[in-house]
Amino acid sequence: MMQPKVDTSAAILIIGAGPAGLSTAYYLKQHGFKNVTVMERLGRVGGLCCSATEDYQSFDLGAVIVPPSYHEVRKIARRIGMTLTPIWGATAISPAGSADGGRYHDLFTYLAGGASPSARIRFLWRCLRYIRHWLRHRRVIDRPGWEGVAAYPALCVSFLEWLRRRNLQDLARLFEIPLTAFGYGDLEAIAAPYALRYISPMTLVSGLLSSGPLARFIPACLLLQRFTFGFQRFWERLSWELNVRRNCTVKRIERSGEGVTITYAHPSQLINRQVIHDNVTARYDYLILACPLLPEEFATFMDLSPEEARLAARLRFNPYAVATFEIAGAPLQERLVFVVPPPPVGEPLIITQQYPDNELMAFYAYLPTREPTPEDEARLKEQIARYARALGGRIRYEDDWHSYDVWHYFRHVGPADFQDGYYDAWERIQGDNRTYYVGGLYDFDFVEGIVQYAKDLVARNFAGAPHRGGGKGDP
Ligand SMILES: Cc1cc2nc3c(=O)[nH]c(=O)nc-3n(C[C@H](O)[C@H](O)[C@H](O)COP(=O)(O)OP(=O)(O)OC[C@H]3O[C@@H](n4cnc5c(N)ncnc54)[C@H](O)[C@@H]3O)c2cc1C
């Protein structure tokens, strides 16, 4: 039995009820902490895991995919009884409007750069070489967080450069799908450690198996999966056993060596009447920030220390939009369609139709501006209409956006920051001013990495584990 480093009756406040905040609260509870509160500004939990239900079917409008390598997420899912469903089939399509606009390609032929057996064998051989190189770096990339990564300059380069140095640049088409299309940016910009953490051998193999024609005959445990009722519902279910306050507006946070004072507003319902409790003050022993540290947002309610401000100023993200429409007359060949080669910013890169019998389709695109403008929205809608025409269909309700979300996605830094010891600097200040940080920036902006980082942070800083847990094994 570990001796807790922090008294289990300590009052702990977590800001943000996305994957980072809820998993941190969950692991604290697992370690016996009894006084943990999560405050969320929205009326729902899950952050970028956002799901909607229509016609009794659930749709994911943010995070979707749960590969077999999501050990921690799957462990929690089993505990709380949330089921997963396999994702079968993916294909590629040329940009609408090109000479062969709307033409589907065989995904493997596109990825391999040809249909001949020799092209396919070369492609598979390169995948095996990627796996071999990945295994060599395993000690550094397959553990939570990035402490110490600066000591490996061969890793502190862009992912494309990392591939080039190993003569694997011909795999760029393959990696553009999970990286560029899924919102993580160009291979030339994304730092190699992030890409390597995300695309483990298991994820690579399950992605290829799920996209192939035989996917329906492969055991589900080897395929990419999604939560049957949506990713958000997984977090909602977990939040039932945690103290989560929704609709909280943080007004002021003051920190010192002794504790943390928060001033906030929150609504409550008193028999048919909503009451806003304004300027409520509460005191906590520790603060865990589980929301993106966007300096302009934080400046409105909290003074950052000079080091926090310096590190937060280097944070970047990609404005990434997801819009859904009903498209009549053009059912997709597969549930997941990648637009290849990746089109310019502002045009959809992925189209999904989650259910073959439901015309609702989601379109994913980068936006050109940090904060979305009406012009971005109009341009995206125009492009979606063009894509629908190229597929032989049309938007069913011209003015009915089923949803339109723009996410501040992929909180990250560049390869030079990795080399500069950016992450060592964050790890040095974990706990200063009684403040800890969890979330996409500190590992990689995908759910399993965030959950493993939260588990490790709780084990080391609260439960008193002597070494990094590596995300393996139960607390
Ligand atoms: C379109 C899309 C597709 C994705 N697909 C996948 C996928 O298939 N698989 C996968 O693993 N990941 C995927 N992701 C990534 C995944 O969703 C994120 O990595 C994850 O949600 C980040 O978790 P987080 O808790 O760090 O941040 P968030 O999810 O952003 O949660 C932060 C929470 O903090 C709250 N908050 C912010 N400021 C405050 C404040 N001042 N006060 C109170 N609360 C506040 C927010 O409302 C939010 O609920 C996808 C993301 C997007 C956008």
The ligand as a Tripos MOL2 file, in Angstrom:
@<TRIPOS>MOLECULE
LIG
   53    58     1     0     0
SMALL
NO_CHARGES

@<TRIPOS>ATOM
      1 C1        -13.0050   16.8400  -34.3640 C.3       1 LIG1
      2 C2        -12.1790   16.1140  -33.3470 C.ar      1 LIG1
      3 C3        -11.9670   14.7440  -33.4760 C.ar      1 LIG1
      4 C4        -11.2030   14.0560  -32.5150 C.ar      1 LIG1
      5 N1        -11.0690   12.7050  -32.6340 N.ar      1 LIG1
      6 C5        -10.4300   12.0150  -31.6560 C.ar      1 LIG1
      7 C6        -10.4270   10.6010  -31.6840 C.ar      1 LIG1
      8 O1        -10.9920   10.0060  -32.6010 O.2       1 LIG1
      9 N2         -9.7970    9.9250  -30.6720 N.ar      1 LIG1
     10 C7         -9.1800   10.5970  -29.6480 C.ar      1 LIG1
     11 O2         -8.6080    9.9530  -28.7610 O.2       1 LIG1
     12 N3         -9.2000   11.9500  -29.5890 N.ar      1 LIG1
     13 C8         -9.8080   12.6650  -30.5610 C.ar      1 LIG1
     14 N4         -9.8870   14.0220  -30.4800 N.ar      1 LIG1
     15 C9         -9.1200   14.6890  -29.4130 C.3       1 LIG1
     16 C10        -9.7960   14.6640  -28.0560 C.3       1 LIG1
     17 O3        -11.1320   15.0350  -28.1660 O.3       1 LIG1
     18 C11        -9.0180   15.6520  -27.1680 C.3       1 LIG1
     19 O4         -7.6710   15.2370  -27.1320 O.3       1 LIG1
     20 C12        -9.5550   15.6820  -25.7400 C.3       1 LIG1
     21 O5        -10.9260   15.9630  -25.6980 O.3       1 LIG1
     22 C13        -8.8200   16.7790  -24.9530 C.3       1 LIG1
     23 O6         -9.1980   16.6670  -23.6060 O.3       1 LIG1
     24 P1         -8.9110   17.8310  -22.5360 P.3       1 LIG1
     25 O7         -9.6250   17.4680  -21.3120 O.co2     1 LIG1
     26 O8         -7.4530   18.0930  -22.4970 O.co2     1 LIG1
     27 O9         -9.5430   19.1400  -23.1990 O.3       1 LIG1
     28 P2        -11.0260   19.4440  -23.6490 P.3       1 LIG1
     29 O10       -11.6500   18.2590  -24.2690 O.co2     1 LIG1
     30 O11       -10.9380   20.6990  -24.4620 O.co2     1 LIG1
     31 O12       -11.8000   19.7530  -22.2990 O.3       1 LIG1
     32 C14       -11.5710   20.9270  -21.5800 C.3       1 LIG1
     33 C15       -12.8050   21.2470  -20.7620 C.3       1 LIG1
     34 O13       -12.5280   22.4010  -19.9640 O.3       1 LIG1
     35 C16       -13.6590   23.2620  -20.0180 C.3       1 LIG1
     36 N5        -13.2000   24.6290  -19.7190 N.ar      1 LIG1
     37 C17       -12.4180   25.4210  -20.4880 C.ar      1 LIG1
     38 N6        -12.2210   26.6040  -19.8700 N.ar      1 LIG1
     39 C18       -12.8990   26.5430  -18.6970 C.ar      1 LIG1
     40 C19       -13.0890   27.4590  -17.6340 C.ar      1 LIG1
     41 N7        -12.5500   28.6670  -17.6520 N.pl3     1 LIG1
     42 N8        -13.8460   27.0670  -16.5820 N.ar      1 LIG1
     43 C20       -14.4130   25.8320  -16.5320 C.ar      1 LIG1
     44 N9        -14.2640   24.9280  -17.5380 N.ar      1 LIG1
     45 C21       -13.5200   25.2880  -18.5990 C.ar      1 LIG1
     46 C22       -14.1780   23.0840  -21.4370 C.3       1 LIG1
     47 O14       -15.5240   23.5230  -21.5570 O.3       1 LIG1
     48 C23       -14.0160   21.5850  -21.6070 C.3       1 LIG1
     49 O15       -15.1370   20.8690  -21.1470 O.3       1 LIG1
     50 C24       -10.6440   14.7450  -31.4150 C.ar      1 LIG1
     51 C25       -10.8660   16.1140  -31.2820 C.ar      1 LIG1
     52 C26       -11.6220   16.8010  -32.2340 C.ar      1 LIG1
     53 C27       -11.8600   18.2680  -32.0700 C.3       1 LIG1
@<TRIPOS>BOND
     1     1     2 1
     2     2     3 ar
     3     2    52 ar
     4     3     4 ar
     5     4     5 ar
     6     4    50 ar
     7     5     6 ar
     8     6     7 ar
     9     6    13 1
    10     7     8 2
    11     7     9 ar
    12     9    10 ar
    13    10    11 2
    14    10    12 ar
    15    12    13 ar
    16    13    14 ar
    17    14    15 1
    18    14    50 ar
    19    15    16 1
    20    16    17 1
    21    16    18 1
    22    18    19 1
    23    18    20 1
    24    20    21 1
    25    20    22 1
    26    22    23 1
    27    23    24 1
    28    24    25 2
    29    24    26 1
    30    24    27 1
    31    27    28 1
    32    28    29 2
    33    28    30 1
    34    28    31 1
    35    31    32 1
    36    32    33 1
    37    33    34 1
    38    33    48 1
    39    34    35 1
    40    35    36 1
    41    35    46 1
    42    36    37 ar
    43    36    45 ar
    44    37    38 ar
    45    38    39 ar
    46    39    40 ar
    47    39    45 ar
    48    40    41 1
    49    40    42 ar
    50    42    43 ar
    51    43    44 ar
    52    44    45 ar
    53    46    47 1
    54    46    48 1
    55    48    49 1
    56    50    51 ar
    57    51    52 ar
    58    52    53 1
@<TRIPOS>SUBSTRUCTURE
     1 LIG1         1 GROUP 0 **** ****
